[in-house]
Amino acid sequence: MLRDNPAVPLADEGFTDEESVHLATMHSNTPAMKVDEFVSGMGSVHDTEELAYKLLASLPRSRLATIQRRIAPLLQFDVVGSLPTEVALQIFSYLPFQTLLICGLVSRRWQALANDQSLWKTLCQARGWTWRHPPRSLPFNAPMPPRGADWDDSDDEGMGDSDEDDGDEDEDQPENSTTIDSMEAARAELTLMHAELDSGFASMSMSSSALLLPHPKETMASRFGAKALSRHSAPSILKSVQDSSVLKPNYKLLHQTHIKLRNRILSSSYRLSALQTRGAPTNAHTNTIYCLQLYTYPETGKQVIFTGSRDKTVREWNINTGMVERVIANVHNSSVLSICVHNGYLASAGSDRQVAVWHLETNQLVNVLCDHEDSVLCVRFDDRRLVSCSKDRTVRTYSFPDLEFQFVLGAHRAAVNAVSISESFIVSASGDRSVRLWDAETGKLLRTFDNHHTRGIASIDFCPPVVLSGSSDKHVRLFDMTTLQGWSTSPEYDGVAPPSNSILPFPLLAGSSTSSTGLVCQTCGSSSIESTSVPRPSADKNGRCVHGDLVRTVALGEDFVLSGSYDLSIKVWDRKTGALIADLTGGHTGRIFCIGFDSKKIVSCGEDQRICIWDFSHGIDTSFIA
């Protein structure tokens, strides 16, 4: 019909009138151009603002909501993300690791900043956590055999008498141990610690396979060329998923793995195994094991345990293989009561009144010291001196490594059961219930803490200025020598500073406070950190978590402290508060004489001839942890 109407021109789709198109385009852009010209002609920003407000006020609320959503992005400005990377990282460096994980959820820019390796490296260095490239290692899972054997109830030679004459057997007892690619992954990583606590990790699982170990002859099986570092440095006992020797350091992974291990301890999630049980392997100790220490050869990264026994020998165990690799025999004439391993040397002390020093690389005996008049109960040494203590009520010091005699420290009134040393100080603990602080350079007695426990002190550990002690009064006590504050499991010391007879020998450390309310004896930790599969710890009538017998061995860590007792248990305490974190039982059937630990495991030995490993790293690649 339109074709017959001459008044309606037909559109020619094959031809374009350039002028008409240009006019149409100008017509369509006219409103925008007029708006821009209008706004620019407004003059001041205030006038523009007032106009915008009046225009918005004239709109219905439904349209205002739409406009609000459209202008929201114009109101957002990432100040930190817009800064140069170096400046932004400096800001992030003041944040704790928990906040860094949350920042990684904000945006891609913040995620990249929060994952920067320099931040996590600093966090790791602040805790002393280092990355290493160890060789791949084979897994080793040793078993726990059935219980029920009867052990000889022989005396513990590792602790001497006290100044009490009640004749109790308790007084004749011992001392001495982880690039996030998506936001989902970031969220998962943020909840790592909580997942560890709330998931149903199997706790206290025990190996039930047979103990299969080779039977080398009871001689020095191998020699190791390397000067060695002290304990708390260990390779993984599990295979790495990939060869870690080609991995670049990932400090975020390192930090997160340490936090995961810490939460394993908080939830008592461990796997219990044994290097030795009574009679297995065939070249194992044949009598009570009094002492042990973890040690890592730095050049090979191989971790071992040295043990000393009533069978007069010291043995070196490879944790990765479970094999006895060295037997030091024919040095002591009776029980080996204490050992110390450091920087390629081993020192052992025995009830034969001797201290023997052994060079591990050459496998040669360096010297034997025979100055004490009774059993040598404890020996410790560092790069500068060797210190021993004895039932003869004295502490003796020698230069190291030349082993020249220095001082006799003789103020104790009973057997000196334990010593611990630092660069400048020596701390000794005795059956006379006192702890004494000595100047290592001069041998001068600096301070005496009398009646530190109500009965003889059996064990001690010292990291200036903090002292940790265990006693035959069944209690553990920790205090800071600069502030006289700390905690105890004994109600008798609530709010009571340890008595002292002289001024402070330490300067107040940064962050130290003297405004504490006093000594606090804690009850069980909160239920949020207890594994429901772990029985609640034993407590006294006042609800305090305590040992049921003499505290034979203690160990001081950065976050936790440990104690081992004749009551067959190992307890883990919060270092700051004294709250009980974990109560480890079921590993020993005889009295526990010595414990040691690193970030991945606790090791223990005792009267039942067992060497137990409480492994908190099961199922985790820890091969990069030093």
C-alpha positions in Angstrom: 0.0 0.0 0.0 2.9 2.3 0.8 4.4 1.6 -2.6 1.3 3.3 -4.2 1.6 6.4 -2.0 3.9 8.9 -3.6 3.9 11.0 -0.4 5.9 8.3 1.5 9.4 8.0 0.2 10.9 4.5 0.2 14.1 4.0 2.0 17.0 2.9 -0.1 18.9 0.5 2.0 21.8 0.4 -0.5 22.5 4.2 -0.2 23.5 6.3 2.8 23.1 10.1 2.9 26.2 11.1 4.9 24.8 14.5 5.7 21.6 13.0 7.1 23.5 10.6 9.3 25.7 13.4 10.7 22.7 15.5 11.5 21.1 12.5 13.3 24.2 11.9 15.3 24.4 15.5 16.4 20.8 15.4 17.4 21.3 12.3 19.6 24.4 13.8 21.4 22.8 17.1 22.0 21.5 16.3 25.5 24.8 15.1 26.8 26.6 18.0 25.3 24.1 20.4 26.8 24.6 18.7 30.2 28.4 19.0 30.1 28.2 22.6 28.9 25.7 23.3 31.7 27.8 21.8 34.4 30.9 23.6 33.3 29.0 26.8 33.3 27.9 26.4 36.9 31.0 27.9 38.2 31.7 26.7 41.7 31.7 23.2 43.0 29.2 24.3 45.7 26.7 25.4 43.1 27.1 22.1 41.3 26.6 20.2 44.5 23.4 22.2 45.4 22.0 21.5 41.9 22.7 17.8 42.2 21.1 17.7 45.6 17.9 19.4 44.3 17.7 17.1 41.3 18.1 14.0 43.6 15.5 15.4 46.0 13.0 15.7 43.2 13.2 12.0 42.4 11.1 9.2 44.0 12.8 7.0 46.5 12.9 4.0 44.2 15.0 5.9 41.8 17.3 7.2 44.5 18.2 3.6 45.5 19.2 2.9 41.9 21.3 6.0 41.7 23.0 5.1 45.0 24.1 1.8 43.6 25.4 3.5 40.5 27.5 6.2 42.4 28.8 3.8 45.1 31.9 2.8 43.1 32.7 6.5 42.7 32.9 6.9 46.5 35.4 4.0 47.0 39.1 4.7 47.0 41.7 2.2 48.1 44.3 4.4 49.8 46.7 1.6 50.7 46.3 -0.1 47.3 47.1 3.1 45.5 50.3 3.6 47.3 53.7 2.4 45.9 54.2 -1.3 46.8 57.1 -0.5 49.1 55.0 1.9 51.2 52.0 -0.4 51.3 54.2 -3.3 52.5 55.6 -1.0 55.2 52.1 -0.5 56.5 51.3 -4.2 56.3 54.5 -5.0 58.2 52.9 -3.7 61.5 50.0 -6.2 61.3 49.9 -9.6 63.1 49.5 -12.7 60.9 45.8 -13.1 61.7 45.1 -9.6 60.3 47.3 -10.3 57.2 45.1 -13.3 56.4 42.0 -11.2 56.6 43.5 -8.4 54.5 44.1 -11.1 51.8 40.3 -11.3 51.4 39.7 -7.6 50.6 40.9 -7.3 47.0 43.3 -8.8 44.5 45.7 -5.9 45.3 45.5 -6.5 49.0 45.9 -10.2 48.5 49.1 -9.7 46.6 50.4 -7.5 49.4 49.3 -9.8 52.2 51.1 -12.7 50.5 54.4 -10.9 50.1 57.2 -13.2 51.2 59.1 -10.3 53.0 56.2 -9.9 55.4 56.1 -13.6 56.3 59.8 -13.9 56.5 59.9 -11.1 59.1 57.2 -12.9 61.1 59.1 -16.1 61.0 62.4 -14.5 62.0 60.7 -12.9 65.0 59.8 -16.4 66.2 63.2 -18.0 65.2 61.6 -20.1 62.5 63.9 -20.8 59.6 63.5 -22.5 56.2 65.9 -25.3 55.2 66.3 -27.6 52.3 66.7 -31.1 53.8 67.2 -34.3 51.9 64.1 -36.5 51.4 63.5 -38.9 54.3 61.8 -42.1 54.7 58.8 -42.5 57.1 59.2 -44.4 60.3 56.4 -45.5 62.4 57.3 -47.6 65.4 54.8 -49.4 67.5 53.7 -49.5 71.1 53.7 -53.1 72.4 51.1 -54.5 74.8 51.4 -53.4 78.4 51.5 -55.5 81.4 55.2 -56.3 82.1 56.5 -56.0 85.6 59.6 -53.8 85.9 62.2 -53.9 88.6 61.4 -51.1 91.1 65.0 -50.0 91.2 66.0 -46.7 92.7 66.4 -43.7 90.4 70.0 -42.8 90.6 69.6 -39.5 88.9 68.7 -37.5 91.9 70.4 -37.2 95.3 69.4 -36.7 98.8 67.7 -33.6 100.4 68.0 -31.9 103.6 65.0 -33.8 104.9 65.4 -36.9 106.9 61.9 -38.4 106.5 63.3 -41.4 104.6 60.6 -41.2 101.9 61.5 -42.8 98.6 60.3 -39.6 96.9 63.3 -37.8 98.2 65.7 -40.2 96.6 64.5 -39.5 93.1 65.8 -37.8 89.9 66.1 -34.8 87.4 66.4 -34.0 83.8 64.4 -32.6 77.7 53.3 -24.3 56.2 50.4 -17.8 46.3 46.8 -18.0 47.0 45.2 -18.3 43.6 41.6 -17.5 44.5 39.5 -15.9 47.1 38.1 -19.3 48.1 41.6 -20.5 48.9 42.2 -17.4 51.0 39.1 -18.0 53.1 40.1 -21.5 53.6 43.5 -20.5 54.8 42.1 -17.9 57.1 40.3 -20.5 59.1 43.3 -22.9 59.3 43.8 -22.6 63.0 40.1 -22.9 63.9 39.7 -25.9 61.6 42.5 -27.6 63.4 40.8 -27.2 66.7 37.2 -27.9 65.6 37.7 -30.8 63.1 37.7 -34.3 64.4 41.4 -34.9 64.2 42.2 -38.4 65.6 43.9 -38.0 68.9 46.3 -40.2 70.7 46.4 -42.7 67.9 48.9 -45.5 68.5 50.8 -47.6 66.0 50.0 -51.2 66.2 52.4 -52.6 63.6 55.3 -54.8 64.6 58.6 -53.2 65.4 60.9 -54.2 62.6 64.5 -53.0 62.9 67.8 -54.4 61.7 70.3 -55.9 64.1 73.7 -54.3 63.7 76.5 -55.3 66.0 76.8 -53.4 69.3 79.7 -51.2 68.1 80.2 -47.8 66.6 78.3 -48.4 63.4 79.1 -45.2 61.6 80.9 -41.8 61.9 79.5 -38.4 61.2 81.5 -35.5 59.8 79.8 -32.3 60.9 79.8 -30.1 63.8 76.3 -30.0 65.2 73.8 -27.6 66.5 71.9 -28.1 69.7 68.4 -29.6 70.0 65.1 -28.2 68.7 66.2 -28.6 65.0 64.6 -31.5 63.3 63.8 -33.0 59.8 60.4 -34.3 59.0 59.7 -37.9 59.7 57.3 -38.0 56.8 58.0 -37.9 53.0 57.8 -34.6 51.4 55.2 -34.4 48.6 57.9 -33.1 46.3 61.6 -32.7 46.6 61.9 -29.8 48.9 65.5 -29.3 47.9 64.3 -27.5 44.8 61.7 -25.4 46.5 62.2 -21.7 47.0 61.6 -20.6 50.6 57.9 -20.0 51.2 57.8 -18.2 54.5 54.0 -18.0 54.6 53.9 -21.8 54.3 56.5 -22.0 57.0 54.6 -19.8 59.4 51.3 -21.5 58.7 52.8 -24.9 59.3 54.2 -23.8 62.7 50.8 -22.4 63.6 49.2 -25.7 62.6 51.6 -27.7 64.7 50.9 -25.4 67.7 47.2 -26.0 67.3 47.9 -29.7 67.1 49.4 -29.4 70.6 46.4 -27.3 71.8 44.0 -30.0 70.7 46.2 -32.9 71.8 46.3 -34.4 68.3 49.3 -36.6 68.2 50.5 -40.1 67.1 52.4 -42.1 69.7 55.1 -44.5 68.7 58.3 -45.9 70.2 61.9 -46.2 69.2 62.6 -48.8 71.8 60.6 -51.1 74.0 61.8 -53.6 76.4 64.0 -56.0 74.5 63.5 -54.5 71.0 65.5 -53.9 68.9 68.1 -56.4 70.0 70.9 -53.8 70.2 68.8 -51.5 72.4 69.4 -50.5 75.9 69.1 -53.4 78.4 68.1 -51.4 81.5 66.5 -48.2 82.7 67.0 -45.2 80.4 67.8 -42.1 82.5 68.4 -39.4 80.0 68.0 -38.3 76.3 68.4 -35.4 74.0 67.3 -34.6 70.5 70.1 -33.5 68.1 70.3 -32.6 64.4 73.5 -32.9 62.3 73.4 -29.6 60.4 75.2 -30.6 57.2 73.0 -33.7 56.6 69.8 -32.5 58.4 69.6 -36.0 60.0 67.9 -35.9 63.4 69.0 -38.3 66.1 68.3 -39.0 69.7 71.1 -39.7 72.2 70.2 -41.8 75.3 72.0 -42.7 78.4 71.2 -45.8 80.5 71.8 -47.8 83.6 73.4 -50.3 81.3 76.5 -48.0 81.3 76.1 -47.0 77.6 75.2 -44.0 75.5 73.3 -44.8 72.3 72.6 -42.8 69.2 69.2 -43.4 67.4 68.3 -42.3 63.9 64.7 -41.1 64.2 64.1 -41.6 60.4 65.1 -45.2 60.4 64.7 -46.2 64.1 68.1 -47.7 64.1 70.8 -47.6 66.7 73.7 -46.1 64.8 76.3 -45.6 67.5 77.0 -47.2 70.9 79.4 -45.5 73.3 80.5 -48.2 75.8 83.4 -49.0 78.1 83.6 -45.4 79.3 81.4 -45.4 82.3 81.7 -48.0 85.0 78.1 -47.6 86.1 74.8 -45.8 85.2 74.8 -42.9 82.8 72.6 -40.4 84.5 72.9 -37.3 82.3 74.0 -36.3 78.8 74.4 -33.1 76.8 75.1 -32.8 73.1 76.2 -29.5 71.5 78.3 -28.4 68.5 79.7 -31.8 67.7 80.5 -32.9 71.2 78.8 -35.1 73.7 79.2 -35.0 77.5 77.9 -37.8 79.7 77.8 -38.0 83.5 77.4 -41.1 85.7 77.1 -42.6 89.1 80.7 -43.6 88.7 81.5 -39.9 89.6 82.9 -39.3 86.1 82.1 -36.8 83.3 83.2 -38.0 79.9 83.5 -35.8 76.8 83.2 -37.4 73.3 84.0 -35.8 69.9 81.3 -37.1 67.5 83.1 -36.4 64.2 86.2 -38.3 65.1 84.4 -40.7 67.4 87.1 -40.2 70.0 87.0 -39.8 73.7 88.3 -36.3 74.5 88.7 -36.4 78.3 87.3 -37.9 81.4 86.8 -35.6 84.5 86.9 -37.4 87.9 86.7 -34.5 90.4 83.4 -35.1 92.1 83.2 -37.2 95.2 79.9 -38.8 94.5 77.5 -39.5 91.6 77.4 -36.8 88.9 73.6 -36.1 88.5 73.6 -33.5 85.7 76.0 -32.1 83.1 75.5 -29.1 80.7 77.9 -27.3 78.4 78.0 -24.6 75.7 80.8 -23.1 73.6 82.6 -21.6 76.6 82.2 -23.8 79.6 81.1 -27.2 81.0 79.2 -27.4 84.3 78.4 -30.5 86.4 76.6 -31.1 89.7 76.7 -34.0 92.1 75.4 -35.8 95.1 78.5 -34.4 96.8 76.5 -31.1 97.1 78.8 -29.1 94.7 78.7 -27.6 91.3 82.0 -27.7 89.3 82.8 -25.6 86.2 85.4 -26.1 83.5 86.4 -24.1 80.5 85.4 -25.6 77.1 86.7 -27.2 75.0 90.0 -27.4 76.8 88.3 -28.6 80.0 90.5 -26.7 82.4 89.1 -26.5 85.9 87.6 -23.2 87.0 85.4 -23.1 90.1 83.7 -25.2 92.8 80.3 -23.8 93.7 79.5 -25.2 97.1 76.7 -23.4 98.9 74.0 -26.1 98.7 73.2 -28.1 101.8 72.1 -31.2 100.0 72.6 -33.0 96.7 72.6 -30.7 93.7 70.1 -32.5 91.4 70.2 -30.2 88.3 72.0 -27.4 86.7 71.2 -25.2 83.7 73.4 -22.6 82.0 73.3 -19.5 79.9 76.0 -17.3 78.4 76.6 -15.5 81.7 74.8 -17.4 84.4 74.5 -20.8 86.0 71.4 -21.9 87.9 71.5 -24.9 90.3 68.6 -26.7 92.0 69.0 -28.9 95.1 67.4 -31.3 97.5 67.7 -28.4 100.0 64.6 -26.9 98.3 66.6 -23.9 97.0 67.5 -22.5 93.6 70.8 -20.6 93.4 72.0 -18.2 90.7 75.7 -17.9 90.0 77.9 -15.7 87.9 79.4 -18.0 85.3 82.5 -15.8 84.8 83.5 -15.4 88.5 81.8 -18.2 90.3 80.2 -15.7 92.6 76.8 -16.6 94.2 74.4 -13.8 93.0 71.1 -14.9 94.5 69.5 -17.6 96.5 65.8 -18.5 96.3 65.2 -20.5 99.5 62.2 -22.8 100.0 61.4 -22.4 96.3 59.4 -25.7 96.8 58.2 -27.4 99.9 60.4 -30.4 99.2 63.6 -31.2 97.3 63.9 -29.8 93.7 64.5 -32.6 91.2 64.6 -30.7 87.8 65.2 -27.3 86.4 65.4 -25.4 83.1 66.6 -21.8 82.5 66.2 -19.3 79.7 67.2 -15.9 81.2 65.5 -14.5 83.1 62.9 -17.3 83.4 63.4 -20.3 85.6 61.3 -23.5 85.5 61.5 -26.1 88.2 59.9 -29.4 89.2 60.0 -31.0 92.6 59.3 -34.0 94.7 56.4 -31.9 96.2 54.6 -32.9 92.9 54.5 -29.3 91.6 55.9 -27.2 88.8 56.9 -23.6 89.3 57.9 -20.8 86.8 59.0 -17.3 87.6 60.9 -14.4 86.1 63.9 -13.4 88.1 63.7 -9.7 87.1 60.1 -9.2 88.2 59.7 -12.1 90.7 56.4 -12.9 88.9 55.2 -16.2 87.4 53.0 -19.2 88.2 52.9 -22.4 90.1 50.7 -25.5 90.4 51.0 -25.3 94.1 48.4 -23.2 96.1 51.1 -22.4 98.7 52.7 -20.0 96.2 49.6 -18.1 95.1 50.5 -14.4 95.2 53.8 -15.1 96.9 57.1 -14.0 95.4 60.0 -16.4 95.9 62.1 -15.3 98.8 65.4 -13.8 97.8 68.5 -12.5 99.6 70.0 -10.0 97.1 69.4 -7.5 94.4 68.4 -8.4 90.8 71.4 -9.4 88.7 69.4 -8.9 85.5 68.4 -5.7 83.8 64.7 -5.4 83.2 63.9 -6.6 79.7 61.9 -4.7 77.2 58.3 -5.5 77.7 58.8 -6.7 81.3 56.3 -5.5 83.8 56.4 -5.2 87.5 52.7 -4.5 87.9 51.6 -8.1 87.7 49.1 -9.2 90.4 51.4 -11.9 91.5 51.8 -15.7 91.1 48.8 -17.4 89.7 48.1 -21.1 89.9 45.9 -22.0 87.0 43.2 -24.7 86.7 42.5 -26.6 83.5 42.6 -24.7 80.3 39.3 -23.6 78.7 37.2 -26.3 77.0 37.7 -24.5 73.6 41.2 -25.8 73.4 40.6 -29.3 74.8 40.2 -32.3 72.5 36.9 -34.1 73.4 38.7 -37.4 72.9 41.2 -36.6 75.6 40.3 -37.3 79.2 40.3 -34.2 81.4 43.5 -33.8 83.4 43.7 -34.9 87.0 43.1 -32.1 89.5 43.5 -31.8 93.3 40.7 -31.0 95.7 40.9 -27.3 94.8 40.5 -28.0 91.1 44.1 -27.4 90.2 45.8 -29.5 87.6 48.8 -31.2 89.2 51.1 -34.2 88.9 50.4 -37.1 91.1 54.0 -37.8 92.0 57.5 -36.3 91.8 58.2 -34.1 88.8 61.4 -35.6 87.5 62.0 -33.6 84.4 61.0 -30.1 83.0 61.6 -28.3 79.7 61.1 -24.7 78.8 59.8 -23.6 75.4 58.8 -20.3 73.8 55.0 -20.9 74.1 54.8 -24.0 76.2 56.6 -25.7 79.1 56.7 -29.4 79.7 57.0 -31.6 82.7 57.4 -35.3 83.2 56.6 -37.2 86.3 56.8 -40.5 88.2 52.9 -40.5 87.7 53.6 -41.8 84.1 52.3 -38.6 82.5 53.8 -35.7 80.6 52.0 -32.4 81.0 52.1 -29.4 78.6 51.5 -26.0 80.2 50.9 -22.5 78.7 54.1 -20.6 79.5 52.5 -17.3 80.2 49.5 -18.4 82.3 50.3 -21.8 83.6 47.1 -23.2 82.2 47.3 -26.9 81.4 47.2 -27.4 77.6 47.7 -31.2 77.3 48.0 -34.2 79.5 49.9 -37.0 77.7 49.5 -40.5 79.1 49.6 -44.1 77.9 53.1 -44.1 76.6 55.0 -45.3 79.6 54.3 -48.1 82.2 57.2 -47.0 84.4 58.4 -43.7 85.9 59.3 -41.0 83.4 62.9 -39.8 83.8 63.6 -37.4 81.0 61.7 -35.5 78.2 62.9 -33.5 75.2 61.0 -31.7 72.4 61.1 -29.6 69.3 58.3 -27.9 67.2 57.1 -31.3 65.9 57.4 -33.8 68.7 58.0 -34.7 72.3 60.3 -37.6 73.2 60.5 -39.3 76.6 62.3 -42.1 78.3 62.1 -43.9 81.6 62.2 -46.8 83.9 60.2 -49.1 81.5 63.1 -48.9 79.0 60.8 -47.2 76.4 61.7 -44.3 74.2 58.4 -42.8 73.3 57.8 -40.3 70.5 54.6 -38.1 70.7 54.4 -36.9 67.1 52.3 -33.8 66.4 53.3 -33.5 62.8 51.6 -36.6 61.4 50.2 -36.1 58.0 51.9 -32.7 57.6 55.0 -32.0 55.4 57.5 -30.5 57.8 60.6 -31.2 55.8 61.4 -27.5 55.4 61.2 -26.7 59.1 64.6 -26.3 60.8 
